[in-house]
Amino acid sequence: MKFDDHMVNRSTFYSAKYHKMEEVGMQEGIPLWVADMDLPVAPAITQALLKRASHPYFGYTYIPQEYYEAFAQWQKKRLGLDIDVNLLSPAHNVVVGLQLVLEMFRKSGDNILVQPPVYFPFYSIIEKAQCGRIDNPLIETDQGYFMDFEDMEKKIIDNKVKYFILCNPHNPIGRIWTKDELNKVADICHLHGVTVLSDEIHADLVHEGEHIPFYTVSDKAKQISMSFYSSGKTFNLPALHSAYVLFHSKVWKDQYDAISLAQNRGDANCFGIAANIAAFTESEDWYQEMMEYIQGNLDYVTNFINNEFSPKIKVRKPQATYLMWLDCRGLGLSPEALSEFFQKKAKLLLNDGELFGDEGKGFMRLNSAAPRYLLEQAMGQLKSAMDELA
């Protein structure tokens, strides 16, 4: 598939990415914010959806075993893992899955650890669960971001932390965590009775190194964790609301299924079922082409920004995801002024870094999953804006 040949026009089908420009008062520009792709899905997925749509009955649907087996087969092919399909449960999306798990186990007032700057919906999940948020900020160095294990253990002990939401790979900084790092997390959390909720939605989007699922690093990690997956990022299917929760305890799975059923949050999406099966069983070639294309995009944007704008704007190529964490602190602008600069001067809609926590002030998150011509246009607009600013 030649991704460069595709012009982006998503306005006729209610795209949240493009509608957001209207909401913020942008009459023109390029939206590079929310994490979906401006790239077409795999042909096998389109064909599966057309086939399902041609059958004009849309009554209540159950989730077939094939849905889980397709995901397990993909995990076996990609990472060599043997997943027990009987320990998989469905979720509307990863965020809803996390929310349901917390509703199962947490007590009001429990404390939950996160590692900012991090995916900001984690904050609302914690608030809705009526729990306390404990920040274990990542350490920023010239070599990238790293976990602060001393601070992690101290925060866990001092605040009697019960849960840790791990972002693996990490959004927005694009780190993949090493086996050694994940082992340290497992040792600390197991010692202090902390349950790890591992968000692995970006697991397939690794460009450098290897993704290591948290539960695989040790028996301790497996005992204390649950993992959350979705086809939404890998195959660009977030609107079809199909995610998976992997448990390592039948007791935990049964509790989750019971609360999901009681709250009517486990119903199947008939199109999501068809799309997921096609994605995981028939779309390997598309996936490989997409990954090569995204890596080219990341290289292009990284080189352009660092060659044209450093030190005012810098970026490190992410090890995983198609999201880029732009360090704009060299511009010396307040978060409000920085957002205004990108929207009104560069005509680009990005995610404001401060959404991801105080540690994100002075940063912007850019989505590189778009046709190259669109990124070239975006970089040209940014260069014009930077020239005016100078």
N, C-alpha and C positions, 0 to 999 in steps of 0.2 A: 504494500500500500504506500502510495506517495503522499505523505502528509502535507508536503509543500503545495500540492495542487488544490487543497481544500480551502475555500474562502469561508470565513466565519460569519454566519448570520443566524443567530439563535433567538432573535427577538420575537419570532412568530410562535415560539413554543415556551414562553414564560420562563426564560432563563433568569435565575436569581442573580447570577454574576453580572448580567447586563442591565437588569432592572435596578440594581443598586446605584448605578450612575444617575438615574432619574431621581432616586431618593436623596442623593447628596447634592443635587443641583448641577450635575455635569451635563451640559448639552452635547458635548462631544468628548472623545477620548478613548482610551483602551483600558478595559478592566483586567487587571492581573492580580486579583486578590484571592477569592475563595478557591479552595483546593479541588477544582474539577478541571478536566482537560478541554481545551478548545480543539480537540482532535476527534475524529470519528471513531466509533467503537469497531471491534472486530466484525468482519462480514458474517461470521458464524452466529454472532449474537443477534444481528439484525434479522437474519433468516429465521432464527428460532422465535423471535418476537413476532415476525410476520405470520409464521405458522400458527402460533398461539392465538393471535388476533383474528385469524381467519375462521377460528372455531367460535361462533357467536354465543358462547355461554360463559358467564362470568359469575357463577355462584360460589358458594363457600368452597374453599380449596384446602386440601391437606398437604403437608410437606412430605414428599416421597423419600424413601431411603436413598434414592439416586442423587438427591440434592446434597446430602452429606457425603456420600461416597465420592462425588465429583471433587469436593473440596479436599477430602483425604487423599485422593489420588494425586491432586496437584501438589500437596505438601510432600508426598512421597517422591514425586518427580523432581521437585525443586530442592528439597532439603534432605531427602532420604529418611523422612520420619514416618513411623507407623502410628497413625492416629486411630484410636478406637472410636468409630462413628457413634457408638452408643453413649459416648460422653460429650457429644456435641449438642448444643441447643441453639435455636434461632433467636435473632434479635432484630428489631426494626432497623437499628444501626448501632454502631459501637457505643455512642453516647448513651442511648437508651439501655443498652446491655449493662453498661457500668452503673447506671442509675438503679436498675432493677437489682443488681447484686448488692448494692449498698442498702437498698430497702429490705433485702432479705436479712442481712446480718447486723447492720449498724444499730447502735443505740444513740438516741439524740444526745448530742454533745461529744460524741467520739471525735478524735482528731485524725486527720488524714494528711499524709505527707505528699507534696508535689515538688517538682524541680524547675522553678522558673529560670529563664523565660520559657514558658511551656504552653501548649495548646490550651487556649483560654476557656473553652467549654468545661474543662475540668473544674474550674472555679465555680461555675453555676451548678454543676453536679453536686459539689460539696455543700453549697449553700442550700440547695433543694433538699438535701438529705439531713439538713439541720445539724451539720457537723462543723468542727473547727478546721480551718486550713492552716497547715504548718509548712512554711517554705524552707526548702533545702536548696538554695540557689546554686546553680552550676558555677564553676570557677572558669572565668575567661582568661585565656593565656594567648601568647603569640602563636601557639600551636593549635589553638582551638579551645573548645569547652570540655571540661572534665567534671566528674562527680566529686563532691566534697564529703568523703566518707566519715571523717571525724565529726563534722557538723551534723551529718545524717544521724549518726548514732546518738550524739548528744541531744538532738531535737527529739528523737524517738523516746529516749529515756525521760527527759525533762517533761515532755508533753503527753506521755503515755499513749503514743500513736498506735492506732489499731490497723490502719490501712495505708498502703503506699501505691499511688497510681503512677506506674512506670510507663514512660513513652519510649517505645523500643521498636524501630528507630525513632529518634527524637524529632519532634516538630515544635519549633521552627528551625532549629539549628542544623538539622540534617546529620547528626552523629549516629553511627551504629555503635552499640556498646560491645566491648570485647568480652570474651569469656571470663577473663580475670575480673573485670569490673562487675559483671553480673554475678559472679561467684561471691564477691565481697558483699553485694546487695543481699544475696541469699543468706549468707552467714549472719549478717547483722539482723535481718528481719526474722529469721528463724529463731535466733537467740532471744529476741525480745517479743516474740509472739505477734508479729506484724504480717498481715495478709497482703500479698502483692497482686495488684490488678494490672496486668500487662497489656497495654494497648499496642497491638502489633499490626495496625492497619496498613502501614507503609512497608511491611516486611518484604514485599516482592520488588520494591523500587530501590534496590541497592546498586550503587555504581562503583564503589570501592570497598574491598573487603567482603565480608560474609555476614549475613544476618544470622544471629544466634537466638532462637526463641528462649525466653527466660526459663521456662520449665525444664529445658533440656540440660542445663548446666550441672545439676546435681539432684540427688534425692531430696535434699532440703528444699530446693527451689520448687520441685514438683509438689511437695506436700503443702506448701503455703501459697500456691498461686492459682490464678485463673487467667486465661488468655482470650483476647478479643480480636476478631478478624472481620474483614469485609472485602468483597470484590469491588467496592466503590472506588477505591483509588487505583488499584492495579488495572481494572478494565473499564474505568470511567462510568460506573453505574450507580452513583449515589441516589439518584431519583427513584431507583427501584427498591430501595430499603431492604436490603438483604445482608445480614451480618451473622456471624457465628460466635458462640461462646464455647470455649474448650475447657471442660472441667477435668479434674483428676480424682474426683470423688463422686460416686453415684449418689450419695446423700446430698451433696451440694447441688448436683444437677436436678434431682427430683424437687428440691426446695425451690430452685429457680423456675422450673417448669410450672410448678403449682402457682406461684405468685404471678407469673406471666399469664397464665390462663385466667386466674381470678381477675386480673386487671385488663383482660382483653388486649394484651400487648404482644401476643405470640401468633396472631393470625398470619397466614401465608399470603404473599403477594404473588399472584399467578404468573405475572410477567417476570418478577424477580427470580422465581424458580427456573423458568425456561432460560433466562439470560445467564444465570449462574452456572447451570449445567453446561451450556454451550461455551461459556467463558473458560471454565476449568478443564473441559475435555476436548475442545476443538479450536482453541485460539492461541496455541503456543507460538505459531509463526508471527501472528500479529503482535504478541507480547514482545518477542525478540526484536522486531522492527521498531516498535514503540520505544523500547529501552535504548536502542542505538540512537534513535532520533532525539530523545530527551537528553541523552548524554551530550550530543552535539549542541543542543540548545544551551545546556549548562556551561559548556566550554565557551560558547560564543558570548553569553552574557558576562561570565566571569572575566574573560579577557577584555571585553569592551569596557566594563566598569573600571577594572583595575588599571588599564592602560590610559583611559581618558579622564577619570575622575579622582583617582587616588592622590592625596590622602583624604580628600573631602568626603568621598564615598568609596568604600571598600567592600569586597565580598570574598568569602571563602567558598570554593566549590563544595557543595554538600556531598557527603558520602552516600546519602540516601535521600529519597523523596525527589520531587521536582520543584520544591520550594527553596527560595534563596533568601538568606538573612543578610540584608544590606546594612552595613554599618555607616550611618550618615552623621555620626557625631562630629566629624570634621567640618560640617557646615555650620556648627554652632547655633542651630535653631532649636527653639522650644518644640515639644511634641506637636503642639497646635500649628505652629508656623511650618514645621516640616511636612505635616499632612497637607496644609494649604499649598505649599510649594509644589508637591507632586500633583495635586488635583488641578490647581488653577494655572500653574506655569508649565508643567510638563504634560498636563492632560493625561495623567496616569492614575488609576485607582488601585492602590496597593493596600495591604493591611498595616495599620499603625502598630509599631512595635510595642507600645505601652499596653496594648490589649493583652499581651502575653505576660505581663507583670512589670513591676518597676524596673527590672533589669533590662527590659526591652526599650526603654526610653532612648530616643536617638537612632533607633533602627526602624526599618521597614521590611515587610515580607513580600517578596515578588514570586509569582507563579510563572514558571517557565514552560508549562505544558501548553504550548500554542504553536501554530505554524511559524516557521522561521521568519517569514516576511513580516509577521505581526510584531515579533520581538525586535526585528531590525527597525521597524517604524517606531516602536517604543523607545529604543535606545537613541534614535535620532531626535525624538521629542525631548528626551531627557538632556541630551547634549545641548540643544538650543536653549533650554531653560537654564542649564548650568552656565552657558556662555553669557546669558543676560544677568545672571546672579553675580558673576565675576565683575 
